[in-house]
């Protein structure tokens, strides 16, 4: 059921049933009108009329006792915090990702990214909690002007979800969260408004899936492994619902995403 959808995330999420996803990891526009050196920009980065409706939908589609991790613009934190709390989320943690370079300099050189951990209900604590200060590897921004590194996202998914969980990113960009979920053996739903970034995300996911298939051990080799190791290998290689993924679903038919999630939700209850 994994897929990357092009369209408006508020409209797309409105077709999902309640409590349909296990975890949300997202990087919304920072409301700063960003434009990179090559002139690339991000939809919705100047005005915030989308912010509260998106937060409301994220809260609705997230399962009870589950987490949202959201990056945010530090100089617009008042707007983000108000929207999160109004939707029903409570703040349960904060993450800082340290860079070894400055992405911009003004009064200081900006050498970190931040994300809040937000809860719906009372999620279980992870068995091995991550530190709240983590590293950051420069992505090169090849696919998207504010591309987050998969190496920073995948540990979050692995810490806060179980194999086969459904990970949602309503502001998917070039699908870094989806790539991280795929590599972690989770299912994913990504939503991206801009066609150029959606297309880049499709290409990334296809390339990652092909690489994973090439690395997948033969059944002969696997059969010699103990049962527990065999099961783990299958999960990493694409078991637990990842192998039947669909990378592309056009925005013209968002209701198809809702139908798939309805089926997944019914199986979960």
Secondary structure as GFF3:
##gff-version 3
##sequence-region A 1 269
A	DSSP	beta_strand	3	6	.	.	.	ID=ss1
A	DSSP	alpha_helix	9	13	.	.	.	ID=ss2
A	DSSP	beta_strand	21	27	.	.	.	ID=ss3
A	DSSP	alpha_helix	51	61	.	.	.	ID=ss4
A	DSSP	beta_strand	62	71	.	.	.	ID=ss5
A	DSSP	three_ten_helix	74	76	.	.	.	ID=ss6
A	DSSP	alpha_helix	77	87	.	.	.	ID=ss7
A	DSSP	beta_strand	90	98	.	.	.	ID=ss8
A	DSSP	beta_strand	104	105	.	.	.	ID=ss9
A	DSSP	beta_strand	109	110	.	.	.	ID=ss10
A	DSSP	beta_strand	112	120	.	.	.	ID=ss11
A	DSSP	beta_strand	133	135	.	.	.	ID=ss12
A	DSSP	alpha_helix	150	160	.	.	.	ID=ss13
A	DSSP	beta_strand	166	169	.	.	.	ID=ss14
A	DSSP	alpha_helix	176	183	.	.	.	ID=ss15
A	DSSP	beta_strand	187	192	.	.	.	ID=ss16
A	DSSP	alpha_helix	195	215	.	.	.	ID=ss17
A	DSSP	alpha_helix	219	223	.	.	.	ID=ss18
A	DSSP	alpha_helix	227	237	.	.	.	ID=ss19
A	DSSP	beta_strand	248	249	.	.	.	ID=ss20
A	DSSP	three_ten_helix	251	253	.	.	.	ID=ss21
A	DSSP	alpha_helix	255	268	.	.	.	ID=ss22
###
